[in-house]
């Protein structure tokens, strides 16, 4: 089992930055990749960004060039640096971990609201 705890959400003005963190615990050696997904009201959950244990990254089209995913292996933590935030980035952001056997784990979610 893997446990994920997100932090860093909140209210930010359009154009501003925000950084999310996701700390993993438990069977961390089984984790092959981690990432962030988001879900806005009335919409499906969508990919934001992922990063593999080898450091390869992948981003959703709507965040490319604005968001950066990174990881600190010593702290078992993944970060999502979000810049140039837009109102349409408002959503609940979920941390995700995928094991080497393709078991998926989810955090509880953290709210990000972009509004003036």
C-alpha positions, 0 to 999 in steps of 0.5 A: 500500500502507498499513502499520499498526502497533498498540500499547498492548495488555496486561493490565488489571483490570476497570473500568480504562482502556486506550488503543490506537494505530495508526500508518499509513504508506505511501500514507496519502492513499488512506485513507478510513476507519480503525477497530478490530475485535476477535476473541475465541477461538472468535468471529468478528471484530467491529466495535469502532469506525471513523472516516472522514477527515471525522471521522464515527464508528461504534461496535459496540453492545457498546462504545458509551458506553465506547470512543472512537475518535479520530485525529491526522491530523498523526501519521497515527495513530488511537487507541482509548480504552477505559474501563470495560473488562469481561472480555468485552472480552478479544480481539485488537484489529486496526487496519483501514484502508479506501482510497477504492477499498475496499481493506482493510488490517490490522495485526498485532493487539494482545492486550487481556486484561481480568482481575483 
